Amino acid sequence: MKIAGGKKNKPNILLKSSILLCFSHLRWNFVYQRPQHILTHASKQQQLIYFEEPVYEETRYPSMRVNDPSAMITIVTPVLPVSISATKADAIQRRFVEQIVNSTPHDRLTIWYYTPMALRFSDHLVCDVCVYDCMDELSAFKNAPAELMQMEKALFQRADVVFTGGQSLYEAKRSLHRSIFPFPSSIDVAHFHKAREPGDDPVDQADIPHPRVGFFGVIDERLDVEMIAQAAAAMPEVHFVMLGPVVKIDPLSLPRASNLHWLGAKSYADLPRYLGHWSAGWMPFALNEATRYISPTKTPEFLAAGLPVVSTAIVDVVRTYGAEGLVDIVDAEDVETKLRSVLSRPRNFLLKEVDAYLANMSWERTWEAMAAHIQRAYAMKSIVPLRRGA
């Protein structure tokens, strides 16, 4: 298989033959979040090959499904027979990865991991720099593989540089690697500023009465469904709009009420249209192992949209946005009081402070800082053999 897009529209001739091979547990076309933001900026300088977890289908022969969303980005999804064993699945993916690397001309290879589990079929690859972007404590998530912690330990030994998705996660992992750096969630300010502009209410939201309190993101075990039900029951005149795909939990287990609206997944492009017609945003996360180290991307996105925000006591939210007075921190006992207080304020109550806080945040700056660490790691690996030879 030849990877498409390998020689088209290269923006930087010095990086003409550089490729970044990313292994991810997240679908590129699922929820647009940290990997897409960071790697889209990375692809402006080098060819990005995004290797997803396999899909299992009723097919006799394994194959690679290849999609090119741009000249510099190639998405590869292994398609495997449903009856295949884990050992054979790893062997096939190993062969696919070798085929990709061998068929894509390059003089510099950066391997980027979002999932340590990909080491099962990629640990043999020789690269110039190995990056682990540890965006979450995956071992705490529901249905996490039993061997994940062991694989992550191996990845820490292999990686040249490690990034974490937040300050708390950095503090938990910093003793495990010599070159580890925290990069909390950032923001595409211009995109979410669109929510501050006049616009039509999306069709599936238009008939929902006001005031509206909204959430967007993956709906899974990290949400406190009891708090959601409690808030909806305590405030029947307030309508709660919940956007996002339901993952790893039974949709039938979600609370139901006339003022609770589960509208499903929405595209990243459409989010400002929804947020622009909300009165407030909320992040009703459960406080459990799965949320201990999260740094929700939606926090600055809500704020950039011009919405007042309430959140449960997620550590990284409390220590940053809560400490700055930009987000109201709630628990089950005072969620109604805090939400009513927020809804009673003018929507632009904190806009000046919000805009000042977000002024120096962007995914572009995040990538530039990451790229500098990667370049230093590359330089060190190039220098050390020369010193030994001398």
Secondary structure by P-SEA (a helix, b strand, c coil): cccccccccccccccccbbbbbbccccccccccaaaaaaaaaaccbbbbbbcccccccccbbbbbbbbccccbbbbbbbbbccccaaaaaaaaaaaaaaaaaaccccbbbbbbcccccccccccccccbbbbccccccccccccccaaaaaaaaaaaaccbbbbccaaaaaaccccccbbbbbccccccccccccccccccccccccccccccccccccccccaaaaaaaaaaacccbbbbbbccccccccccccccccccccccccccaaaaaaaaccccccccccccccccccccaaaaaaaabbbbbbcccccccccccccccbbbbccccaaaaaaaaaaccccccaaaaaaaaccccaaaaaaaaaaaaaaaaaaaaaaaaaaac
